[in-house]
Amino acid sequence: TDRLDLNISVGASQPVSSDSNRARAGMPDLKPSLEIGPSLDITLWRAADQRTKLDLRLPVRAALSVESHPRSLGWIASPRLNLDMADVGGLNGWNLGMLAGPIYATRRQHNYFYAVSHEFATADRPAYSASGGYSGTQFLAALSKRFPGYWVGGFARYDTLKSAAFEDSPLVRRSNSFFTGIAVAWIFGESSTRVNADE
């Protein structure tokens, strides 16, 4: 509808080799995971010129390990506020997106990444079992522009695990992280016929 969208939300995690991760030395490797589920997106506010929009996004995803016999890794929910601004700062064609919100996950999801079973406990890494609940908060900003023959974009992301349900796991060595990145996409062809879009 004009205010509600139902979308598919997808996420993933990389495999982790315990041989190259000191915190997990001697423990089994982590398989990559795939997350998929619905997301209800609610438009809270839209500017009269349609160039700025504030959404509440409510994704809920089931997680599975990616291996020959996939295992259920629990559920993840990450409600977030998303602000999109077109032609930001008067710069024609430059679009800014900002997103922030907490993450919640089940006990099974937390234990997959942060639990230490008794057989792998050491003097510096005691046995640990995580509980479900709050998983931290994520902040993201992205800036992009479409040019005639290519698209360019960049992002910055900050994650904090402060007060997360698994913060006291011996596998947690740092409670925050910061990422940046840039991307360029070349457009090799496009339709000669254009249509007006609702958004």
C-alpha positions as CSV (number, residue, x, y, z in Angstrom):
1,T,0.0,0.0,0.0
2,D,1.0,3.7,0.1
3,R,2.4,3.2,3.6
4,L,3.1,-0.6,3.9
5,D,5.5,-2.8,2.0
6,L,6.1,-6.5,2.6
7,N,9.5,-7.5,1.4
8,I,12.0,-10.4,1.7
9,S,15.0,-9.8,4.0
10,V,18.2,-11.8,3.4
11,G,21.5,-11.9,5.3
12,A,24.6,-14.0,5.6
13,S,27.7,-14.6,7.5
14,Q,31.2,-15.7,6.4
15,P,32.9,-19.0,7.3
16,V,35.4,-18.6,10.2
17,S,38.6,-20.8,10.3
18,S,39.5,-21.4,13.9
19,D,43.2,-21.8,12.8
20,S,43.3,-18.1,11.9
21,N,41.2,-16.9,14.9
22,R,43.1,-16.9,18.2
23,A,39.9,-16.7,20.3
24,R,38.6,-19.9,18.7
25,A,41.9,-21.8,18.5
26,G,41.3,-25.5,18.8
27,M,37.5,-25.1,18.3
28,P,35.5,-26.3,15.3
29,D,35.4,-23.9,12.3
30,L,32.2,-21.9,11.8
31,K,30.3,-22.7,8.6
32,P,28.8,-19.8,6.6
33,S,25.2,-19.1,7.4
34,L,22.2,-17.9,5.4
35,E,19.3,-15.9,6.8
36,I,16.0,-15.3,5.1
37,G,12.6,-14.1,6.2
38,P,9.9,-11.4,5.7
39,S,10.3,-7.7,6.4
40,L,7.4,-5.4,7.0
41,D,8.4,-1.8,6.1
42,I,6.2,1.0,7.3
43,T,6.5,4.6,5.9
44,L,6.3,6.9,8.9
45,W,6.8,10.1,7.0
46,R,7.3,11.3,3.5
47,A,8.2,14.8,2.3
48,A,5.7,16.6,0.0
49,D,8.3,16.6,-2.8
50,Q,8.9,12.8,-2.3
51,R,12.6,13.3,-1.9
52,T,12.9,12.4,1.8
53,K,11.3,9.4,3.5
54,L,11.5,7.8,7.0
55,D,10.7,4.1,7.3
56,L,10.4,1.7,10.1
57,R,11.7,-1.7,8.9
58,L,10.8,-4.9,10.8
59,P,12.7,-7.9,9.4
60,V,12.6,-11.3,11.0
61,R,14.9,-14.0,9.5
62,A,15.5,-17.7,10.1
63,A,19.2,-18.7,9.9
64,L,20.6,-21.9,8.5
65,S,24.2,-23.2,8.2
66,V,25.5,-23.6,4.7
67,E,26.8,-27.2,4.6
68,S,25.9,-30.6,3.2
69,H,23.5,-31.1,6.1
70,P,22.2,-27.6,7.0
71,R,21.3,-26.9,10.7
72,S,18.9,-24.4,12.1
73,L,20.7,-21.6,13.7
74,G,17.7,-19.8,15.3
75,W,16.1,-16.5,14.5
76,I,17.2,-12.9,14.1
77,A,15.0,-9.8,14.4
78,S,16.4,-6.3,13.7
79,P,13.9,-3.5,13.9
80,R,15.4,-0.3,12.4
81,L,14.7,3.3,11.4
82,N,15.7,4.1,7.8
83,L,16.0,7.6,6.4
84,D,16.4,8.1,2.6
85,M,17.2,11.5,1.2
86,A,17.4,12.3,-2.6
87,D,19.6,15.2,-3.9
88,V,21.0,15.6,-0.5
89,G,22.5,19.0,0.3
90,G,21.4,20.3,-3.0
91,L,23.7,17.9,-4.9
92,N,21.7,16.7,-7.9
93,G,21.6,12.9,-8.1
94,W,23.4,12.2,-4.8
95,N,21.3,10.0,-2.5
96,L,22.0,9.5,1.2
97,G,20.6,6.7,3.3
98,M,20.9,6.3,7.1
99,L,19.8,3.3,9.1
100,A,20.0,2.5,12.8
101,G,18.5,-0.1,15.1
102,P,19.0,-2.9,17.6
103,I,19.4,-6.6,16.8
104,Y,17.8,-9.5,18.7
105,A,18.4,-13.2,18.3
106,T,17.5,-16.5,19.9
107,R,19.7,-18.5,22.2
108,R,20.6,-20.9,19.4
109,Q,21.9,-18.1,17.2
110,H,24.0,-16.6,20.0
111,N,25.4,-20.0,21.0
112,Y,26.5,-20.8,17.4
113,F,28.9,-17.9,17.4
114,Y,29.7,-17.3,21.1
115,A,29.3,-20.5,23.1
116,V,32.3,-22.5,24.4
117,S,31.5,-26.2,25.2
118,H,33.3,-27.9,28.1
119,E,35.5,-30.0,25.8
120,F,37.0,-26.8,24.3
121,A,37.4,-24.9,27.5
122,T,40.9,-23.8,28.6
123,A,42.4,-21.7,31.4
124,D,42.0,-18.6,29.3
125,R,38.7,-19.6,27.7
126,P,36.2,-20.9,30.2
127,A,33.0,-22.9,29.2
128,Y,30.2,-20.5,28.3
129,S,26.6,-20.8,27.2
130,A,24.8,-17.7,25.8
131,S,21.2,-16.7,26.3
132,G,18.9,-15.2,23.8
133,G,18.0,-11.5,23.6
134,Y,19.7,-8.3,22.7
135,S,22.6,-8.7,20.2
136,G,23.9,-5.2,19.8
137,T,23.1,-2.1,17.7
138,Q,24.0,-1.2,14.2
139,F,24.4,2.3,12.6
140,L,24.9,2.7,8.8
141,A,25.2,5.6,6.4
142,A,25.5,5.2,2.6
143,L,26.0,7.8,-0.2
144,S,25.5,7.0,-3.9
145,K,24.9,8.5,-7.3
146,R,23.9,7.1,-10.7
147,F,25.8,8.5,-13.6
148,P,25.0,7.9,-17.3
149,G,27.3,4.9,-17.7
150,Y,28.0,3.8,-14.1
151,W,26.9,3.9,-10.4
152,V,29.2,4.9,-7.5
153,G,28.6,4.5,-3.8
154,G,30.2,4.4,-0.4
155,F,29.2,3.4,3.1
156,A,30.3,3.6,6.8
157,R,29.0,1.3,9.5
158,Y,29.4,1.1,13.2
159,D,28.4,-1.9,15.3
160,T,28.4,-2.1,19.1
161,L,27.9,-5.1,21.3
162,K,27.7,-3.1,24.5
163,S,25.2,-4.8,26.9
164,A,24.6,-7.7,24.4
165,A,23.3,-10.9,25.9
166,F,26.7,-12.6,25.0
167,E,29.0,-9.7,25.9
168,D,30.7,-11.7,28.6
169,S,31.6,-14.6,26.3
170,P,35.3,-15.4,26.3
171,L,35.1,-15.3,22.5
172,V,34.2,-11.6,22.5
173,R,37.4,-9.7,22.4
174,R,36.1,-6.3,21.3
175,S,32.7,-4.7,21.9
176,N,32.6,-2.4,18.8
177,S,33.7,-2.3,15.2
178,F,33.8,0.2,12.3
179,F,33.7,-0.6,8.6
180,T,33.8,1.5,5.4
181,G,33.7,0.7,1.8
182,I,33.2,1.9,-1.7
183,A,31.7,0.4,-4.8
184,V,31.5,1.1,-8.6
185,A,29.1,-0.6,-11.0
186,W,29.3,-0.1,-14.7
187,I,26.1,-0.1,-16.8
188,F,26.7,-2.0,-20.0
189,G,23.2,-1.5,-21.4
190,E,19.7,-0.2,-20.6
191,S,16.3,-0.1,-22.2
192,S,15.7,2.8,-24.6
193,T,12.1,3.0,-23.3
194,R,11.6,4.8,-20.0
195,V,8.5,4.8,-17.7
196,N,7.6,6.9,-14.7
197,A,8.0,5.1,-11.4
198,D,5.8,5.6,-8.4
199,E,8.8,5.9,-6.1
